[in-house]
Amino acid sequence: MSDEVTQALPAPIIRITRDPLDGEAIRALERAVTTDGAGGVVTFTGVVRDNARGKRVRALEYDAYPEMAESELARIADEVRSRWPESGVALVHRIGRLEIGECSVAVVVACPHRAEAFEACRYAIDTLKATVPIWKKELYEDGEEWVEG
Amino acid sequence: MQVRIRYFASLREAVGVSEETLDLPDGATVAQARALLAERRPALAALLPACAAAVDRAYAQVETPLREGAELAFIPPLGGG
């Protein structure tokens, strides 16, 4: 072993959870995937908005196919690791009922440099939205509706 | 042969259960299972055409043959993020 060997990359964090993704939980993810070799850490958080397509939204209800969602998240993490080899990755999605302002998804990518961290984080959230079996229902004052795409 | 069907989101609400077992002829494909379900459960007929399919927790083409004990799910348009 030479002196130049840096800290081993931590395994990706993949999780479908009912627990709140609050500031403390997100900070813990950032710490867990950031090694001494990381110079840029990009975190994307998706939060529940109070409106959609002109309608006032009261809350969201997320559902998932949990086993498949976790395997699709793991596939995205593997792709990120193969395209940006020295990256630490956390992909966590919350399910259940979420109120306005709560965080539904957190994507953290830690890389040696910021450009690749931004790029990898963008790739991960875009791919997550397109491939991971998770659904949301918008709850309005006067009804509810599953969002189709 | 028997196949386990799992329902999520709009499909689960339409059928009122989260899973069921479906009897199919040996070697039946995803498309055949989908046609049978649409016939048995009219509430699904309008929803299934917009759905992708997953066999054993991975996306699958409709021509995919099913095996005894397989897990089949139809995946409505996604809403994660």
gemmi code that builds the backbone of each chain (N, CA, C; Angstrom):
import gemmi

chains = {
    "A": [
        ("MET", (0.844, -1.197, 0.000), (0.000, 0.000, 0.000), (0.880, 1.249, 0.000)),
        ("SER", (0.586, 2.165, -0.904), (1.354, 3.408, -0.936), (0.641, 4.482, -0.119)),
        ("ASP", (1.366, 5.524, 0.171), (0.778, 6.629, 0.928), (-0.321, 7.335, 0.146)),
        ("GLU", (-0.264, 7.124, -1.185), (-1.217, 7.858, -2.017), (-2.588, 7.201, -2.116)),
        ("VAL", (-2.699, 5.997, -1.584), (-4.009, 5.346, -1.644), (-4.987, 6.137, -0.790)),
        ("THR", (-6.088, 6.512, -1.400), (-7.062, 7.311, -0.657), (-8.135, 6.411, -0.083)),
        ("GLN", (-8.941, 7.008, 0.756), (-10.046, 6.347, 1.409), (-10.911, 5.564, 0.407)),
        ("ALA", (-11.332, 4.361, 0.782), (-12.197, 3.575, -0.110), (-13.529, 4.289, -0.290)),
        ("LEU", (-14.104, 4.123, -1.487), (-15.417, 4.721, -1.738), (-16.478, 3.983, -0.937)),
        ("PRO", (-17.361, 4.717, -0.283), (-18.431, 4.025, 0.439), (-19.446, 3.436, -0.551)),
        ("ALA", (-20.083, 2.333, -0.175), (-21.137, 1.755, -1.026), (-22.250, 2.786, -1.184)),
        ("PRO", (-22.914, 2.789, -2.350), (-24.035, 3.723, -2.530), (-25.112, 3.505, -1.468)),
        ("ILE", (-25.791, 4.576, -1.096), (-26.930, 4.475, -0.174), (-28.207, 4.520, -1.016)),
        ("ILE", (-29.010, 3.483, -0.877), (-30.228, 3.312, -1.670), (-31.352, 3.062, -0.679)),
        ("ARG", (-32.439, 3.830, -0.752), (-33.468, 3.628, 0.267), (-34.822, 4.164, -0.185)),
        ("ILE", (-35.859, 3.356, 0.056), (-37.246, 3.825, -0.026), (-37.716, 3.841, 1.426)),
        ("THR", (-38.193, 4.982, 1.886), (-38.446, 5.121, 3.317), (-39.718, 5.902, 3.613)),
        ("ARG", (-40.289, 5.646, 4.775), (-41.411, 6.465, 5.255), (-40.923, 7.528, 6.236)),
        ("ASP", (-39.650, 7.485, 6.557), (-39.115, 8.454, 7.532), (-38.911, 9.818, 6.889)),
        ("PRO", (-39.090, 10.887, 7.677), (-38.873, 12.235, 7.129), (-37.452, 12.414, 6.599)),
        ("LEU", (-37.365, 13.138, 5.459), (-36.060, 13.498, 4.903), (-35.823, 14.957, 5.300)),
        ("ASP", (-35.502, 15.160, 6.550), (-35.305, 16.530, 7.022), (-33.836, 16.924, 6.888)),
        ("GLY", (-33.522, 18.135, 7.297), (-32.166, 18.645, 7.139), (-31.121, 17.724, 7.754)),
        ("GLU", (-31.457, 17.194, 8.895), (-30.510, 16.325, 9.596), (-30.273, 15.026, 8.819)),
        ("ALA", (-31.360, 14.453, 8.281), (-31.239, 13.206, 7.517), (-30.426, 13.447, 6.244)),
        ("ILE", (-30.661, 14.590, 5.598), (-29.939, 14.893, 4.358), (-28.451, 15.142, 4.648)),
        ("ARG", (-28.198, 15.838, 5.726), (-26.797, 16.087, 6.127), (-26.079, 14.773, 6.406)),
        ("ALA", (-26.798, 13.826, 7.013), (-26.195, 12.516, 7.317), (-25.849, 11.770, 6.021)),
        ("LEU", (-26.717, 11.894, 5.007), (-26.422, 11.253, 3.708), (-25.175, 11.882, 3.094)),
        ("GLU", (-25.101, 13.213, 3.147), (-23.945, 13.915, 2.573), (-22.647, 13.467, 3.254)),
        ("ARG", (-22.708, 13.383, 4.558), (-21.508, 12.955, 5.282), (-21.123, 11.526, 4.912)),
        ("ALA", (-22.150, 10.667, 4.772), (-21.880, 9.245, 4.538), (-21.238, 8.972, 3.172)),
        ("VAL", (-21.512, 9.808, 2.174), (-20.965, 9.517, 0.834), (-19.767, 10.397, 0.468)),
        ("THR", (-19.394, 11.298, 1.345), (-18.286, 12.206, 1.057), (-16.987, 11.661, 1.640)),
        ("THR", (-16.050, 11.345, 0.742), (-14.755, 10.845, 1.203), (-13.753, 11.994, 1.233)),
        ("ASP", (-12.558, 11.707, 1.699), (-11.508, 12.742, 1.734), (-11.105, 13.182, 0.332)),
        ("GLY", (-11.382, 12.332, -0.669), (-11.020, 12.670, -2.042), (-12.077, 13.505, -2.760)),
        ("ALA", (-13.199, 13.765, -2.109), (-14.279, 14.522, -2.756), (-14.038, 16.013, -2.590)),
        ("GLY", (-14.185, 16.740, -3.718), (-14.035, 18.195, -3.662), (-15.330, 18.930, -3.944)),
        ("GLY", (-16.315, 18.181, -4.469), (-17.612, 18.807, -4.782), (-18.730, 17.863, -4.398)),
        ("VAL", (-19.682, 18.369, -3.637), (-20.835, 17.556, -3.243), (-22.090, 18.289, -3.702)),
        ("VAL", (-22.861, 17.644, -4.582), (-24.100, 18.263, -5.056), (-25.273, 17.457, -4.518)),
        ("THR", (-26.192, 18.167, -3.875), (-27.394, 17.539, -3.330), (-28.609, 18.133, -4.017)),
        ("PHE", (-29.435, 17.267, -4.604), (-30.724, 17.711, -5.111), (-31.785, 17.228, -4.143)),
        ("THR", (-32.673, 18.125, -3.720), (-33.831, 17.679, -2.949), (-35.080, 18.123, -3.675)),
        ("GLY", (-36.027, 17.216, -3.786), (-37.340, 17.550, -4.335), (-38.265, 17.818, -3.158)),
        ("VAL", (-39.037, 18.903, -3.245), (-39.949, 19.225, -2.142), (-41.387, 19.335, -2.666)),
        ("VAL", (-42.320, 19.153, -1.764), (-43.742, 19.170, -2.132), (-44.212, 20.609, -2.318)),
        ("ARG", (-44.741, 20.877, -3.503), (-45.181, 22.213, -3.893), (-46.691, 22.346, -3.657)),
        ("ASP", (-47.156, 23.578, -3.449), (-48.576, 23.770, -3.101), (-49.498, 23.892, -4.311)),
        ("ASN", (-48.943, 23.681, -5.518), (-49.815, 23.784, -6.699), (-49.281, 22.905, -7.806)),
        ("ALA", (-50.176, 22.509, -8.701), (-49.785, 21.714, -9.868), (-50.816, 21.944, -10.955)),
        ("ARG", (-50.342, 22.275, -12.144), (-51.226, 22.507, -13.297), (-52.424, 23.366, -12.942)),
        ("GLY", (-52.148, 24.466, -12.227), (-53.206, 25.427, -11.912), (-54.102, 25.041, -10.746)),
        ("LYS", (-53.844, 23.894, -10.139), (-54.685, 23.489, -9.008), (-53.924, 23.637, -7.704)),
        ("ARG", (-54.666, 23.962, -6.661), (-54.064, 24.085, -5.343), (-53.906, 22.676, -4.738)),
        ("VAL", (-52.676, 22.342, -4.340), (-52.402, 21.012, -3.784), (-52.258, 21.133, -2.270)),
        ("ARG", (-52.934, 20.238, -1.558), (-52.929, 20.258, -0.089), (-51.807, 19.367, 0.461)),
        ("ALA", (-51.563, 18.253, -0.207), (-50.518, 17.298, 0.223), (-50.327, 16.291, -0.905)),
        ("LEU", (-49.278, 15.476, -0.800), (-49.048, 14.401, -1.771), (-48.998, 13.069, -1.043)),
        ("GLU", (-49.439, 12.045, -1.744), (-49.331, 10.688, -1.220), (-48.481, 9.912, -2.218)),
        ("TYR", (-47.311, 9.431, -1.771), (-46.435, 8.663, -2.653), (-46.598, 7.170, -2.406)),
        ("ASP", (-46.586, 6.411, -3.500), (-46.628, 4.958, -3.413), (-45.435, 4.428, -4.213)),
        ("ALA", (-44.973, 3.240, -3.891), (-43.846, 2.656, -4.620), (-44.029, 1.145, -4.711)),
        ("TYR", (-43.346, 0.557, -5.691), (-43.153, -0.895, -5.749), (-41.790, -1.048, -5.080)),
        ("PRO", (-41.769, -1.250, -3.761), (-40.530, -1.009, -3.005), (-39.332, -1.835, -3.452)),
        ("GLU", (-39.552, -3.154, -3.671), (-38.396, -4.001, -4.023), (-37.821, -3.587, -5.384)),
        ("MET", (-38.721, -3.323, -6.350), (-38.233, -2.945, -7.678), (-37.667, -1.527, -7.665)),
        ("ALA", (-38.277, -0.643, -6.873), (-37.764, 0.736, -6.792), (-36.328, 0.717, -6.268)),
        ("GLU", (-36.084, -0.115, -5.254), (-34.718, -0.160, -4.719), (-33.754, -0.770, -5.736)),
        ("SER", (-34.209, -1.762, -6.496), (-33.262, -2.318, -7.473), (-33.021, -1.339, -8.620)),
        ("GLU", (-34.032, -0.548, -8.996), (-33.812, 0.471, -10.039), (-32.909, 1.598, -9.513)),
        ("LEU", (-33.073, 1.963, -8.243), (-32.175, 2.974, -7.656), (-30.739, 2.460, -7.649)),
        ("ALA", (-30.585, 1.173, -7.318), (-29.234, 0.591, -7.280), (-28.615, 0.592, -8.683)),
        ("ARG", (-29.458, 0.357, -9.693), (-28.958, 0.378, -11.065), (-28.464, 1.791, -11.434)),
        ("ILE", (-29.219, 2.817, -11.010), (-28.801, 4.200, -11.292), (-27.477, 4.501, -10.580)),
        ("ALA", (-27.375, 4.068, -9.337), (-26.129, 4.306, -8.589), (-24.953, 3.632, -9.293)),
        ("ASP", (-25.172, 2.405, -9.803), (-24.106, 1.702, -10.526), (-23.714, 2.459, -11.793)),
        ("GLU", (-24.719, 2.986, -12.498), (-24.431, 3.740, -13.720), (-23.627, 4.998, -13.397)),
        ("VAL", (-24.021, 5.679, -12.314), (-23.284, 6.886, -11.908), (-21.839, 6.511, -11.590)),
        ("ARG", (-21.673, 5.406, -10.855), (-20.323, 4.992, -10.475), (-19.498, 4.576, -11.676)),
        ("SER", (-20.155, 4.037, -12.718), (-19.337, 3.649, -13.864), (-19.020, 4.853, -14.752)),
        ("ARG", (-19.941, 5.836, -14.815), (-19.648, 7.016, -15.646), (-18.765, 8.026, -14.935)),
        ("TRP", (-18.919, 8.137, -13.610), (-18.107, 9.078, -12.829), (-17.456, 8.238, -11.714)),
        ("PRO", (-16.332, 7.570, -12.038), (-15.809, 6.474, -11.216), (-15.530, 6.794, -9.743)),
        ("GLU", (-15.175, 8.018, -9.443), (-14.829, 8.249, -8.035), (-15.944, 8.932, -7.255)),
        ("SER", (-17.201, 8.599, -7.598), (-18.295, 9.301, -6.942), (-18.915, 8.510, -5.798)),
        ("GLY", (-19.301, 9.239, -4.774), (-20.122, 8.685, -3.698), (-21.568, 9.064, -4.014)),
        ("VAL", (-22.493, 8.120, -3.809), (-23.876, 8.344, -4.249), (-24.887, 7.954, -3.174)),
        ("ALA", (-25.878, 8.818, -2.947), (-27.022, 8.456, -2.101), (-28.298, 8.789, -2.861)),
        ("LEU", (-29.210, 7.821, -2.937), (-30.502, 8.003, -3.620), (-31.588, 7.541, -2.655)),
        ("VAL", (-32.344, 8.495, -2.130), (-33.357, 8.161, -1.124), (-34.682, 8.790, -1.527)),
        ("HIS", (-35.741, 7.994, -1.546), (-37.072, 8.522, -1.862), (-38.020, 8.194, -0.725)),
        ("ARG", (-38.792, 9.183, -0.354), (-39.760, 8.966, 0.712), (-41.110, 8.577, 0.109)),
        ("ILE", (-41.863, 7.738, 0.820), (-43.229, 7.410, 0.396), (-44.189, 7.679, 1.547)),
        ("GLY", (-45.492, 7.567, 1.265), (-46.507, 7.891, 2.266), (-47.001, 9.313, 2.039)),
        ("ARG", (-47.690, 9.871, 3.039), (-48.248, 11.214, 2.887), (-47.210, 12.274, 3.246)),
        ("LEU", (-47.058, 13.250, 2.347), (-46.104, 14.347, 2.585), (-46.824, 15.688, 2.497)),
        ("GLU", (-46.496, 16.566, 3.413), (-47.124, 17.892, 3.466), (-46.316, 18.873, 2.613)),
        ("ILE", (-46.925, 20.029, 2.324), (-46.255, 21.078, 1.557), (-44.916, 21.434, 2.223)),
        ("GLY", (-43.869, 21.515, 1.409), (-42.554, 21.900, 1.928), (-41.701, 20.737, 2.398)),
        ("GLU", (-42.300, 19.555, 2.527), (-41.493, 18.410, 2.952), (-40.707, 17.864, 1.764)),
        ("CYS", (-39.588, 17.220, 2.093), (-38.706, 16.688, 1.058), (-39.133, 15.272, 0.684)),
        ("SER", (-39.335, 15.045, -0.626), (-39.762, 13.727, -1.098), (-38.589, 12.883, -1.588)),
        ("VAL", (-37.559, 13.544, -2.102), (-36.441, 12.793, -2.677), (-35.140, 13.550, -2.415)),
        ("ALA", (-34.085, 12.787, -2.135), (-32.758, 13.389, -1.992), (-31.766, 12.596, -2.828)),
        ("VAL", (-31.017, 13.322, -3.650), (-29.953, 12.731, -4.471), (-28.665, 13.452, -4.095)),
        ("VAL", (-27.710, 12.709, -3.598), (-26.430, 13.302, -3.222), (-25.334, 12.640, -4.035)),
        ("VAL", (-24.512, 13.452, -4.695), (-23.359, 12.915, -5.409), (-22.118, 13.697, -4.979)),
        ("ALA", (-21.130, 12.962, -4.520), (-19.858, 13.571, -4.107), (-18.777, 13.108, -5.082)),
        ("CYS", (-18.085, 14.061, -5.707), (-17.070, 13.750, -6.720), (-15.793, 14.547, -6.423)),
        ("PRO", (-14.706, 14.168, -7.088), (-13.479, 14.954, -6.892), (-13.660, 16.432, -7.260)),
        ("HIS", (-14.450, 16.720, -8.317), (-14.601, 18.109, -8.785), (-16.068, 18.455, -9.015)),
        ("ARG", (-16.393, 19.760, -8.953), (-17.801, 20.155, -8.982), (-18.521, 19.874, -10.291)),
        ("ALA", (-17.804, 20.008, -11.425), (-18.498, 19.843, -12.710), (-19.112, 18.449, -12.815)),
        ("GLU", (-18.323, 17.438, -12.442), (-18.840, 16.077, -12.534), (-19.918, 15.822, -11.473)),
        ("ALA", (-19.809, 16.466, -10.327), (-20.830, 16.280, -9.286), (-22.184, 16.820, -9.760)),
        ("PHE", (-22.173, 18.017, -10.383), (-23.420, 18.581, -10.925), (-23.995, 17.666, -12.006)),
        ("GLU", (-23.112, 17.243, -12.906), (-23.541, 16.422, -14.038), (-24.134, 15.086, -13.561)),
        ("ALA", (-23.441, 14.444, -12.637), (-23.881, 13.135, -12.144), (-25.187, 13.259, -11.362)),
        ("CYS", (-25.326, 14.330, -10.590), (-26.543, 14.522, -9.795), (-27.737, 14.732, -10.722)),
        ("ARG", (-27.541, 15.549, -11.748), (-28.601, 15.806, -12.732), (-29.004, 14.512, -13.438)),
        ("TYR", (-28.006, 13.735, -13.820), (-28.276, 12.457, -14.483), (-29.094, 11.533, -13.556)),
        ("ALA", (-28.707, 11.496, -12.285), (-29.361, 10.575, -11.344), (-30.820, 10.966, -11.100)),
        ("ILE", (-31.110, 12.236, -10.878), (-32.506, 12.610, -10.602), (-33.351, 12.453, -11.862)),
        ("ASP", (-32.804, 12.813, -13.032), (-33.582, 12.670, -14.268), (-33.892, 11.195, -14.551)),
        ("THR", (-32.916, 10.329, -14.323), (-33.124, 8.901, -14.564), (-34.101, 8.318, -13.547)),
        ("LEU", (-33.964, 8.762, -12.305), (-34.889, 8.308, -11.247), (-36.338, 8.599, -11.650)),
        ("LYS", (-36.571, 9.819, -12.089), (-37.946, 10.188, -12.448), (-38.474, 9.366, -13.619)),
        ("ALA", (-37.578, 8.958, -14.516), (-38.013, 8.239, -15.714), (-38.140, 6.735, -15.505)),
        ("THR", (-37.456, 6.165, -14.523), (-37.393, 4.699, -14.457), (-37.805, 4.054, -13.133)),
        ("VAL", (-37.831, 4.790, -12.037), (-38.055, 4.137, -10.738), (-39.565, 4.072, -10.445)),
        ("PRO", (-40.087, 2.862, -10.155), (-41.537, 2.714, -9.974), (-42.053, 3.337, -8.670)),
        ("ILE", (-42.317, 4.643, -8.780), (-42.864, 5.439, -7.674), (-43.969, 6.297, -8.288)),
        ("TRP", (-45.032, 6.470, -7.523), (-46.183, 7.230, -8.040), (-46.618, 8.244, -7.006)),
        ("LYS", (-47.246, 9.331, -7.497), (-47.766, 10.288, -6.527), (-49.204, 10.651, -6.831)),
        ("LYS", (-49.937, 10.810, -5.735), (-51.321, 11.239, -5.819), (-51.391, 12.640, -5.230)),
        ("GLU", (-51.993, 13.552, -5.991), (-52.181, 14.910, -5.481), (-53.498, 14.962, -4.718)),
        ("LEU", (-53.435, 15.518, -3.516), (-54.635, 15.661, -2.691), (-55.044, 17.130, -2.733)),
        ("TYR", (-56.274, 17.387, -3.209), (-56.791, 18.756, -3.309), (-57.836, 18.976, -2.216)),
        ("GLU", (-58.322, 20.212, -2.132), (-59.400, 20.498, -1.179), (-60.617, 19.622, -1.489)),
        ("ASP", (-60.839, 19.400, -2.806), (-62.096, 18.758, -3.211), (-61.873, 17.462, -3.982)),
        ("GLY", (-60.811, 16.749, -3.677), (-60.623, 15.470, -4.370), (-59.169, 15.072, -4.424)),
        ("GLU", (-58.861, 14.108, -5.260), (-57.498, 13.605, -5.375), (-57.303, 12.971, -6.736)),
        ("GLU", (-56.048, 12.879, -7.152), (-55.779, 12.347, -8.486), (-54.349, 11.817, -8.564)),
        ("TRP", (-54.189, 10.604, -9.146), (-52.841, 10.088, -9.415), (-52.247, 10.879, -10.566)),
        ("VAL", (-51.006, 11.302, -10.419), (-50.345, 12.062, -11.475), (-49.813, 11.090, -12.510)),
        ("GLU", (-50.182, 11.312, -13.752), (-49.763, 10.403, -14.826), (-48.595, 11.011, -15.587)),
        ("GLY", (-47.404, 10.658, -15.184), (-46.198, 11.085, -15.894), (-45.795, 12.515, -15.631)),
    ],
    "B": [
        ("MET", (-50.390, -22.812, -14.953), (-49.397, -22.283, -14.018), (-49.967, -21.065, -13.302)),
        ("GLN", (-49.372, -20.775, -12.161), (-49.847, -19.635, -11.383), (-48.802, -18.527, -11.358)),
        ("VAL", (-49.317, -17.307, -11.475), (-48.459, -16.125, -11.479), (-48.988, -15.166, -10.416)),
        ("ARG", (-48.071, -14.526, -9.705), (-48.479, -13.549, -8.687), (-48.561, -12.168, -9.338)),
        ("ILE", (-49.733, -11.532, -9.214), (-49.906, -10.189, -9.772), (-49.877, -9.187, -8.624)),
        ("ARG", (-49.079, -8.153, -8.755), (-49.057, -7.096, -7.719), (-49.574, -5.794, -8.322)),
        ("TYR", (-50.345, -5.075, -7.502), (-50.951, -3.817, -7.942), (-50.452, -2.657, -7.100)),
        ("PHE", (-50.199, -1.545, -7.772), (-49.743, -0.345, -7.077), (-50.534, 0.875, -7.557)),
        ("ALA", (-50.534, 1.899, -6.712), (-51.057, 3.220, -7.071), (-52.464, 3.133, -7.666)),
        ("SER", (-52.660, 3.719, -8.874), (-54.009, 3.766, -9.457), (-54.587, 2.374, -9.708)),
        ("LEU", (-53.739, 1.420, -10.038), (-54.246, 0.072, -10.311), (-54.748, -0.584, -9.028)),
        ("ARG", (-54.012, -0.377, -7.936), (-54.438, -0.968, -6.668), (-55.778, -0.376, -6.234)),
        ("GLU", (-55.922, 0.927, -6.418), (-57.198, 1.544, -6.041), (-58.332, 1.063, -6.940)),
        ("ALA", (-58.011, 0.825, -8.203), (-59.061, 0.376, -9.137), (-59.556, -1.028, -8.800)),
        ("VAL", (-58.642, -1.912, -8.388), (-59.067, -3.292, -8.114), (-59.381, -3.524, -6.632)),
        ("GLY", (-58.867, -2.668, -5.753), (-59.168, -2.805, -4.331), (-58.350, -3.858, -3.598)),
        ("VAL", (-57.369, -4.462, -4.277), (-56.463, -5.404, -3.602), (-55.038, -5.081, -4.038)),
        ("SER", (-54.050, -5.508, -3.242), (-52.687, -5.189, -3.632), (-52.012, -6.347, -4.367)),
        ("GLU", (-52.608, -7.530, -4.305), (-52.077, -8.621, -5.118), (-53.095, -9.734, -5.263)),
        ("GLU", (-52.865, -10.597, -6.235), (-53.718, -11.768, -6.436), (-52.932, -12.792, -7.239)),
        ("THR", (-53.480, -14.003, -7.285), (-52.851, -15.061, -8.077), (-53.679, -15.267, -9.331)),
        ("LEU", (-52.999, -15.404, -10.451), (-53.687, -15.587, -11.729), (-53.283, -16.936, -12.322)),
        ("ASP", (-54.277, -17.701, -12.735), (-54.017, -18.974, -13.424), (-53.886, -18.714, -14.910)),
        ("LEU", (-52.811, -19.205, -15.479), (-52.554, -18.980, -16.908), (-52.095, -20.286, -17.539)),
        ("PRO", (-52.340, -20.438, -18.848), (-51.773, -21.615, -19.527), (-50.247, -21.558, -19.490)),
        ("ASP", (-49.596, -22.704, -19.432), (-48.125, -22.734, -19.415), (-47.572, -21.953, -20.598)),
        ("GLY", (-46.537, -21.174, -20.334), (-45.884, -20.437, -21.413), (-46.603, -19.157, -21.822)),
        ("ALA", (-47.666, -18.792, -21.118), (-48.384, -17.552, -21.457), (-47.438, -16.365, -21.336)),
        ("THR", (-47.692, -15.355, -22.153), (-46.829, -14.170, -22.147), (-47.446, -13.069, -21.281)),
        ("VAL", (-46.668, -12.013, -21.096), (-47.145, -10.825, -20.380), (-48.397, -10.277, -21.076)),
        ("ALA", (-48.369, -10.242, -22.410), (-49.517, -9.707, -23.156), (-50.771, -10.540, -22.910)),
        ("GLN", (-50.614, -11.853, -22.836), (-51.774, -12.718, -22.583), (-52.317, -12.515, -21.172)),
        ("ALA", (-51.413, -12.344, -20.211), (-51.843, -12.088, -18.839), (-52.595, -10.760, -18.770)),
        ("ARG", (-52.078, -9.776, -19.481), (-52.710, -8.455, -19.478), (-54.120, -8.520, -20.079)),
        ("ALA", (-54.264, -9.254, -21.175), (-55.575, -9.384, -21.820), (-56.577, -10.081, -20.898)),
        ("LEU", (-56.100, -11.110, -20.213), (-56.981, -11.850, -19.312), (-57.421, -10.960, -18.145)),
        ("LEU", (-56.479, -10.189, -17.611), (-56.815, -9.301, -16.489), (-57.815, -8.223, -16.903)),
        ("ALA", (-57.625, -7.685, -18.092), (-58.522, -6.625, -18.561), (-59.945, -7.169, -18.692)),
        ("GLU", (-60.042, -8.460, -19.047), (-61.348, -9.094, -19.217), (-61.976, -9.391, -17.849)),
        ("ARG", (-61.153, -9.914, -16.928), (-61.643, -10.295, -15.601), (-61.968, -9.105, -14.724)),
        ("ARG", (-61.191, -8.038, -14.906), (-61.345, -6.876, -14.027), (-61.565, -5.641, -14.888)),
        ("PRO", (-62.822, -5.371, -15.186), (-63.141, -4.267, -16.094), (-62.541, -2.931, -15.637)),
        ("ALA", (-62.364, -2.754, -14.331), (-61.803, -1.490, -13.833), (-60.378, -1.274, -14.351)),
        ("LEU", (-59.708, -2.362, -14.736), (-58.329, -2.234, -15.215), (-58.239, -1.958, -16.710)),
        ("ALA", (-59.307, -2.273, -17.424), (-59.243, -2.254, -18.888), (-58.777, -0.902, -19.428)),
        ("ALA", (-59.262, 0.184, -18.830), (-58.901, 1.508, -19.338), (-57.502, 1.937, -18.895)),
        ("LEU", (-56.996, 1.313, -17.814), (-55.707, 1.746, -17.254), (-54.516, 0.981, -17.853)),
        ("LEU", (-54.712, -0.302, -18.164), (-53.588, -1.141, -18.584), (-52.862, -0.676, -19.850)),
        ("PRO", (-53.579, -0.125, -20.848), (-52.839, 0.267, -22.065), (-51.719, 1.284, -21.814)),
        ("ALA", (-51.842, 2.113, -20.769), (-50.807, 3.117, -20.494), (-49.682, 2.566, -19.621)),
        ("CYS", (-49.803, 1.295, -19.216), (-48.836, 0.744, -18.261), (-47.685, 0.005, -18.936)),
        ("ALA", (-46.503, 0.098, -18.326), (-45.388, -0.778, -18.670), (-45.575, -2.070, -17.862)),
        ("ALA", (-44.731, -3.065, -18.127), (-44.839, -4.316, -17.379), (-43.507, -4.632, -16.716)),
        ("ALA", (-43.597, -5.303, -15.564), (-42.383, -5.767, -14.890), (-42.579, -7.221, -14.501)),
        ("VAL", (-41.584, -8.044, -14.813), (-41.597, -9.451, -14.413), (-40.435, -9.671, -13.454)),
        ("ASP", (-40.757, -10.242, -12.299), (-39.752, -10.478, -11.267), (-38.933, -9.209, -10.997)),
        ("ARG", (-39.667, -8.110, -10.896), (-39.109, -6.824, -10.447), (-38.143, -6.182, -11.422)),
        ("ALA", (-38.299, -6.493, -12.708), (-37.507, -5.820, -13.744), (-38.426, -5.552, -14.925)),
        ("TYR", (-38.226, -4.417, -15.604), (-39.059, -4.103, -16.764), (-38.959, -5.220, -17.793)),
        ("ALA", (-40.108, -5.523, -18.415), (-40.146, -6.632, -19.375), (-41.011, -6.248, -20.565)),
        ("GLN", (-40.690, -6.809, -21.723), (-41.496, -6.618, -22.931), (-42.764, -7.473, -22.838)),
        ("VAL", (-43.788, -7.075, -23.586), (-45.044, -7.832, -23.519), (-44.937, -9.235, -24.107)),
        ("GLU", (-43.915, -9.480, -24.937), (-43.745, -10.830, -25.516), (-43.093, -11.793, -24.527)),
        ("THR", (-42.634, -11.278, -23.397), (-41.917, -12.129, -22.438), (-42.792, -13.276, -21.949)),
        ("PRO", (-42.314, -14.523, -22.069), (-43.085, -15.636, -21.506), (-42.956, -15.666, -19.978)),
        ("LEU", (-44.031, -16.047, -19.319), (-44.023, -16.102, -17.857), (-43.723, -17.523, -17.396)),
        ("ARG", (-43.182, -17.616, -16.200), (-42.919, -18.930, -15.606), (-43.807, -19.110, -14.394)),
        ("GLU", (-43.999, -20.355, -14.010), (-44.707, -20.675, -12.773), (-44.087, -19.882, -11.611)),
        ("GLY", (-44.928, -19.228, -10.830), (-44.439, -18.510, -9.654), (-43.862, -17.132, -9.938)),
        ("ALA", (-43.914, -16.701, -11.194), (-43.364, -15.369, -11.521), (-44.172, -14.272, -10.834)),
        ("GLU", (-43.531, -13.137, -10.640), (-44.216, -11.958, -10.089), (-44.383, -10.955, -11.232)),
        ("LEU", (-45.642, -10.628, -11.513), (-45.940, -9.720, -12.630), (-46.608, -8.470, -12.079)),
        ("ALA", (-46.134, -7.314, -12.521), (-46.772, -6.051, -12.116), (-46.902, -5.166, -13.341)),
        ("PHE", (-47.985, -4.430, -13.396), (-48.153, -3.426, -14.441), (-47.850, -2.083, -13.807)),
        ("ILE", (-47.058, -1.295, -14.528), (-46.462, -0.077, -13.962), (-47.132, 1.143, -14.608)),
        ("PRO", (-48.013, 1.834, -13.879), (-48.645, 3.029, -14.435), (-47.601, 4.124, -14.691)),
        ("PRO", (-47.959, 5.151, -15.463), (-47.005, 6.251, -15.687), (-46.422, 6.738, -14.354)),
        ("LEU", (-45.101, 6.949, -14.340), (-44.393, 7.188, -13.086), (-44.576, 8.617, -12.568)),
        ("GLY", (-44.438, 8.777, -11.260), (-44.599, 10.101, -10.653), (-43.603, 10.388, -9.558)),
        ("GLY", (-42.458, 9.694, -9.612), (-41.456, 9.906, -8.570), (-40.759, 11.252, -8.711)),
        ("GLY", (-40.022, 11.624, -7.675), (-39.280, 12.880, -7.695), (-39.921, 13.897, -6.777)),
    ],
}
model = gemmi.Model(1)
for chain_id, residues in chains.items():
    chain = gemmi.Chain(chain_id)
    for i, (resn, *xyz) in enumerate(residues, 1):
        res = gemmi.Residue()
        res.name, res.seqid = resn, gemmi.SeqId(i, " ")
        for name, pos in zip(("N", "CA", "C"), xyz):
            atom = gemmi.Atom()
            atom.name, atom.element = name, gemmi.Element(name[0])
            atom.pos, atom.b_iso = gemmi.Position(*pos), 0.0
            res.add_atom(atom)
        chain.add_residue(res)
    model.add_chain(chain)
structure = gemmi.Structure()
structure.add_model(model)
structure.setup_entities()
